């Protein structure tokens, strides 16, 4: 079981789906060159599964069940904006490990 760190680009949109190896562990969400990114620790040989990621702006209503908190970013476009990312409730119960949880 070889572990590597992979990076996935995130969009500033309510819902998005990312294909990642099963059992991926979220390490960090941050910006790189002004764009949001998700870094995960994973075994690239594991089968890929779809993870749903939810993005919520500060002060915006959350209209669906959310799972684990993944991180918060601040970006500066025309005005400063803050977005918070969560896994879907199903993914949180199923596979995507908590940031900072030691399970290696």
RAMO-V522113 format. One record per run of one state. SS is the DSSP state (alpha for helix, beta for strand, coil for the rest). FROM is the first residue (numbers start at 1). TO is the last residue. If there is no record, write none. Layout:
SS,FROM,TO  SS,FROM,TO
This chain:
coil,1,3  beta,4,9  coil,10,14  beta,15,21  coil,22,24  beta,25,32  coil,33,34  beta,35,42  coil,43,47  beta,48,57  coil,58,65  beta,66,76  coil,77,79  beta,80,88  alpha,89,94  coil,95,96  beta,97,97  coil,98,104
